[in-house]
């Protein structure tokens, strides 16, 4: 799903959702997937159907930066986490455990989006100053690292920086987000917490490149 604008995200995460409708939807979806003794996740197309169900029963915040099973904020995965002890319980108990596990992951995703939104809301506007923008980026990276560095954790930096830019009144195009992702891919590694120097260097280079790109788009060089 497309990433919501900062002004939308801020409102979406301001109030904790009522999770019971989602829990019911997940439970019903799991029941519908049962075929004999085969666990739901062994059925062809299961993950696509579950993703569609979650999209339909959450909100535009999901999965703006992170979603269930992408392993960016936790080690929870679709292949193992909901199915632990599946054959050691009754069918109803196994479905209840799986539903609780899936809803718990979605709740963790919501909490992550809310934490990032609160961090952005508390930041001082950069005002186009490269030092200030570097400070914004570094604060966001530090917050993201604190929230968890799992598989490909660094990709969530891109939407977080985009929201911070939008909060400051900038228009963030898909091309700008691609620029941020490119810089991220050169700086961080899955499962590894980056050093202070790596975070600082990334923040400084990102701020300079973003501001340079902004100026280039506003006043392109002659002949471009």
N, C-alpha and C positions, 0 to 999 in steps of 0.2 A: 504494500500500500504506500501511497506517496506520503512523504514526511509533512506533517502539519506545520504551518507557520508558527513562530514563537507565540504570537498573540493567542492562537488557538490552543496550543499545548499548555500554556500557563493556566488557562481556564479549565482544561480537561483534567489536569492533575490536582486541582485545588481541593477537590472533594473525593474522599475514598468511595469507590464504587460499592454497590450492594453485590456481594459475590455469590449469593444464593442462586440467582437465575443462571449464572455461568456454571455453577456446580451441577444444577439440574440438567443443563444442556450437555455438559460433558458426560454425565452419567448415562443419559439417554443415548448419546452417540456411542458410548462403549457397549451398551446393551445391544445396539443395532449391529455392531461389528462381530458379535459372538457367532461362531459357527462350530458347533460340536465342542471339541476340546482344544481347538486352535485359538491361541491368544489373539486379541484384536490386532495387535501390531504385526502379526504375520500375514494379514490379508493384504492383497495387492491394492495399492492406492490409499491405504489407511492414513498415511501422514498427510497427504494432500487433502483428504476429507476432514481431518482434524484441524488442519490449518484454516480451512474455509469456515469451519464451525467456530473456531476461536475468533476469527475476523468478524463474524456475524454477531458475536455475543460479548464483545468488549467495547472498544471505542476507537476513535481516530488516533489515540496515543499508541495503540498497539498495531504492529510493532514498529513504531516510528524510528527507534534506534536499535532495540533489542527485543526478541520474541522468544517464546518457549522453545527450548531445545537448541538454540544456536550456540550455547556454551560460551557466551561472551562475558556474562556476569556471574554465572555459577557453573558447576560441573554437571548439572542436570542435563540428561539427554533422553531423547525419545526411545532409543534402543533398549535402555536398561532401567532407568529410574522408576517409571510407573509400574514395572512388571516384577519387581523384587518379591519373591515368595509367592508368585502367582499360583503355582501348583500345591502350595502348602496351606491354602485357606479354602473356604467355601467359595463358590463362584460369586455370590453377592459380596462377600468380604473382599475378594480380590478386586472387583470392580470399584468398590468404595475406596480401597487403598489407592488404586490407579487414579480415580477422579480427584481424590485429595492431593495426590502428588502433582497432577497436571495443574489444578487450580492454584496450588502453592507456587508453582513456577510462574504462572501468570501474575500472581500477586507480587512476586519478587521483581518481575519486569516492571510492574506499575510503580513499585517503591523506588526502583532505579530511576525511572523517568521523573518521578516527583523529586527525588534528591538532586538530580541534575538541574531541574527547573528552579528549585529553591537556591541552588548555588549561583545560577545565572542571575536570578532576580536580586541577589545581594551584592553582585559585582558592580564596581563603579564603571560607568560608560568609558570606553577607550578614547572617544573623541577624535579618532583618526591618528592618534599618537602611537608610533610603533612601539615605544617602551610600554605604554599602558596596554596596548593590544597584546604584547608578549606576556604581560602579567596576567591578562584574562585567560589566554590560552594555557599558560602554565598552571594556573589555579584549576582549570577544568581538567587538565591531564592528571594532576595530583588527586583530584576528587574521584576521577574514574579509576585510577590505580587503587585508591583506598577501597572502592566498592568492589574490586575483584579483577584480577588479571588471569583470565582463563583462555581458552582457545580463541585466537583472533580477536582478543578483547579490544585492541586498538582501533578497530573500525568504527566503534561508537564515538570516537573523538570527533569525527567529521560532522555528524548531526549536532553534537553539542556545541561545537564552534559555530556552526551555521546559525543555531538559535541565538547564540550570544551576539553575533553580527546583526541578526534581525532585531534583537532587543534594542540595539543601538541605532536602528533605523535604516540599515543597509538592506539592499535587495540581494538575496543569495540565489544565484542561478544554479542549474545543474552542473554547468561548467566549473563554477567556483567550488562546488562540493567535490567534483572530480579532482580539482587541483589539490584540495586538502587531503583527499584520500591518497593521492600520489605521494605527497610529502610524508604522510603517515607510514606508507608501505616501505619507505626508505629508512625509517627511524626505529621501529619497534618490532618485537618478535612475540609470537604466541607463547602463553604460559609464563613469560618472564617479566618480572617487575623491573621497569627501566630505572637506571641510576638517576640521581638528581641532575648530573651534568647532561645526561641524554634528554631529560625532560626540559631543562632550561634551553639547551641548544635547539631542540625542536620548536619550542615556543618562539624563540627569537627569529629563527629562519622562517617560520610560518607567518609571523606578523609582518615581516618585511616583504615576503612574496605576495601576501594578500593585499597589502597596501600598494605595492608596486603594480599588481594586476588591476586594482581598482583605478589607479591613476591612468594606466594604459587604456582601459576601456573608456574612461571619461574623456581623455585627450590622446587619441591614437596618434602614433608617429606619422609624419607626412608620407603618403604613398600607401599606407595600410588600408 
